[in-house]
Every structure is written in structure tokens, then in C-alpha cells.
Amino acid sequence: METKDILRITLAQVNLVWENPELNRLNFEMQIRELSGKSDLVILPETFTTGFSMRACNLAEPMDGPTVNWMLNLSRASGIAIGGSLIIRENSLNYNRFVFVAPAGEISCYDKRHLFSIGGESISFTAGNQRMIVNFHGWRIAFYICYDVRFPVWCRNLKDTDLMIFTANWPASRNEVWKTLLKARAIENQVYVAGVNRVGKDGNDISYIGESQIINPRGEVLSGYDRTIDGYLSYDISLKELNDFRAKFPVANDADQFSII
């Protein structure tokens, strides 16, 4: 796969239909097909087929189930890589799993490491223990899910990441925390950060106001779009600009060494 200096990312900041995978897939498909030739990568919200439901035993799908196959077919047809988290059952365990599908058919997976125990997620799901970094068009992309953003050691750039993507169902009541942590992860790691969050209200009457955004390693929000409406946000980021910035201000050379696990 050729290296691209300019990568166009699209964040799907939308309202999700509660516990209705078929309708959610249909809504996403109409929009993603229209982006063919206009984007390299589309990121969907956390648990994009169901909303942040704890009914994992009822809603989980296998990896060869309808949603992953839908992602494969849509990515191939549109020429766009697609990523987002959904509820997956594997070996009798349920995971909040980020699935990344490239147009050529490659599948990469990341299981949410930090489960939101306050909301009961640690009861319904099993935590992952492996980071995932994908090389896509020469970009080293690390994927994380929602609550992971609060844990900087887990998100640490070990000189192996250019772009961090956080997919979320982050409540409006903690909106300032979301925005602050996204900026912090970008600045401290000298990476681009893309955070996608849903809008609307879920089946538990929790409200979300989006604030999806793309941030450069200086902590500047690049996306000037209204980050609270239902819609799709696209922005171009440059690998050359990132590497030039790191060369001029090489803070990673002075970083402490940490063990992730």
C-alpha cells in the first residue's frame, strides 16, 4: 500500500438507533457510499450498531456475523477503510471490540482495555489486553475506545504512532473532560488525534452532544465544523507536517520509559 502524505479522515457524528443494528447499518451505508472517492477512512461511534447497551448477551455478534461482513462489503465497494466498535462474542466472552476493515479486505481488531465499571460495562464485557496499531497508507494508526482516553500510559506513543483514534459514546455531562483529554493525548504524544462521539439520546436517557474533532500535535483543533450537530466531519492531515514538527521539537527523545502491561 502506497504512503499518502495527505490522509482524509471522516468522523461519523450521528444519533444511533437504540439496539437496532439493521437500521444503524442502513443509515451508515447511505452516507458512506456517498463518500466514495472523497475520503480515505471513516470512523463510526462506539458500539455503532446498538448504542452503549449493557445487554451484551442479547446483542453480541460473531466476527463472521452480519456487521463485520457488512463492513467488508461496504469498504470494498466504496474504497474507504471503515472502523468502529461493536459488541462481539468470541469463545463465549463478550467484547466491546473496535473493528478496522480496509478496502482490500484486511481486518484488524482491538478490544477495549478500560471498561467503564461505573456504568456496569465490566460486568457485561471482558477487557482486552493488547494495543492495536495498523499501518494504513504509511500512517501508523492506534485505535482506542472511549474511557481509554483517561489512561495516558496505555495511550503512550512509543515512537510507533502517528494518529490516535478514539471512538466514543461520551455523555454531554462530561463534555469538557472529553475535549481536554483529547488535546492532552495529542500534545503529550506528538500525534494527530481524532475523536468521534455520537449525538442524541440513548435508551438509558443519557444525552450526547458530539464534539467530535481532529487535533494536531500542538493541541490545535483543526476541524472548524459545528461539532454538535448530526453529520459527517472530514479533514485532511499531513504526515510531512507531523514529521517536520517532531524533527523541530523532538520531545520524545527525553521521554521516560514505561511498561504498558
N, C-alpha and C positions, 0 to 999 in steps of 0.2 A: 504494500500500500504506500503510495507516494506521500511525502511530507507536504503538509499545507502550512504556509505561514499564517494565512488568514483562515480561521475556523468560525463558521457561523453557527451559533447556538440558539435554539428556540426553547423558551420556558413556557410550559402549558399551565397557566394560572387560571384554573377553571373551578366551577362548582361541580361536585361529584354527586351522582345519584346514589343514595344510601343503599348499600348491599345489593346493587343491581349490576353485575359485571357485564351482561349483554348490552344494556343501554349505554353504559360508560364506554365500552369499546366502540360502539357505533358512533357516539359523539366525537370521540378522539379521531376515529378513522376519517371522517368527513374533513376535518381540519388538516390532518397530516397529509392527506392526498393533495390538498391544495398547496402545500409547501414543497412539493416535489420540484427539485431544481433551484429552490430558494433557501435551503437550509442543509447543514451537514448533520445536525444532531438535534433531536427533540427530547426533552426531559419532561416526564409526566410526574404528577404529585405522588407523595407517599400513599400506599395502598390505593392505587388509582382505579381499581375495579370495584371497590366496596366502600371507600371511606375508612376511617380509623375505627373499625369494629373489632371487638374482642371475641366475636363469635367465630373464632378460627376453625373450630372443628366442623362447623357447618359450611364455611365459605372457602376453605383451602382447596387449591387445585394442585395436581401433579405437574411436574415440569413438562410433560408431554400433553398437557391439558389444553383447553381452548384458548387461554390468553397468551401463553408463550407461542403457540402455533400462529395465532393472530399477529403477534409482534413480528415473527419471522416472515410471514407472507407480506405484511404491510411494509416492512423495511425493504424487502426485496423489490416490491412494486414501486415504491416511492424513491428508492435510492438514498434514503435517510436512515441513519442509525437511531434507534429508539431505546430509551431507558426509563425505568420507573420501578417502584416497589409494589409488590402484591403478596397476597397470602399464599404460601406454598407449603404443601405437605410432602415430606420425604422421610422414608424409614420410620413412619408412624409419628413423626415430630412435625410441628408447625413452625414456620419461619416467616418473618417479615423480610422478604428477600428482594433485593434490587437485582433486576434482570436487565442486562445490556445486550442488545442484538444489533449486529452490523449488517449492512446490505448483502454481504457475501455469505451470510448465514452463521457467522461465529456467535456463540452465546457465552457471556461471562456473568458470574453471579457473586453477590455479596450479601451475607446475612447480617442483619442489624446487630451490632455488638452491644449497644447500650439500650436495653429495653426500659420503657417508661413505667417503672414499677408503681408510681403514684397512680397511674391510670389502669393498673391491672395487666399491663402488657406482659410482664414477666411470668404471669400465671398461664396465659393463653399461648405464649410463644417460647421458643428456645433461642437463646442468644448465640450469635456466631462468634468466631474467634480468629478469623482471617481477614486481613485487609484485601482489597481488590484494586489493582492499578492496571488499566488497559492502555495499550499503545494504539491510538487511533489517528491515522494520518500524521504520524510523527509526534503527536501530543500524548504525554503521559497523564492519564486522567484517573483520579481516585474518586471513588463513589462512597457516599455516606448517607445515612438516613436520620433525619430529624434530630432527635435527642443526642446523637453522636456529636453534634456541633459544640456541646458543652464540655467536651473532654479533649483538651488540646494535645495531650500526649498521644492519644490514639490517632489524632489527625495530623501528627507531626510529619512535615516534609523531610524525608531522609535523603534529600537530593535525588528523589525519584519521581517527583510530581510537578506538573506544570499547571494543572487545572483541578480544583476540587469542586465536586458537585454534591450539593445537599438537597435531597428531596424530602418534603415535609408535609405534615398536617399540623401546623403551628398555630395555636389559638391566638385570637386577637388580643386577649388579656395580657399576653406576654410579648407583644409586638416589638417593643423597644429592645428586649433581650435578644430576639431573633436578629434584628438589624445590627446590633452591637457585636454579637458573636461572629456573624459572617464577616464583618470588617476585620475583626481581630484575627481570624484564621487566615485571611488574605495577607495582612501586614506581616504577621509573625513568620509565615511560611514562604513569603515572596512568591505567591502563586495568584492566578486568577481564581476567583470563587464565584460559582453560580448557585444561587439558592432559589428553589422553586417551591411555592407554597400555594395551597388551594384557597378559594374564596367560598363564601356562602355559609350555610349552617348544616351541621350533620345530624344524624339520627339521635344523638345524645343532647341536642340543643346547644352545641358548642359552636361559636361563631369564629370565622376566619376571614382575614382581610387581605390575604395575599402578601404584598410587599416582596414579591419575587424580584431578584436583582442580580446583576452581574457586576463584580467589583474587581478592580485591578490591584496589583500588589502594593500600591500606595494607599489603599483603602478608599479610593475614589469610586463612587457608584457611577458606572458608565451608562447604564440604561436610563434614558430620560422619560420613558413611557410612564403613564399613570399606573403605578404599581398596586392599585387597589381594585381595579376593575376586572371583570371576567374577560380573559383574552389570552393571546399568544404574544410573547415578547421575544424578539430576535435581536441579536447583536453580534458584531464581528470582533474577534480578539486576535491579537498578533503574537506569534511565537517569537519573532525577531525583537519586537519591543520588549517582551518579557526577558529574553536573554540579555539584551543590551542593558536593561535596568539592573539585573543581577550582577553583570560584569562591573558596572559603575559603583554598585553598593553591595558588596559581597558579604552580607552579614552571616550567611550560612557557614562561612569559614570559621566563625567564632562561636558556633553553637555548641551547647553541651550535648553529651551522648546519653540517650535514654533507651531503655529496652521497652518495646511496645507491649510485649506479653511477659 
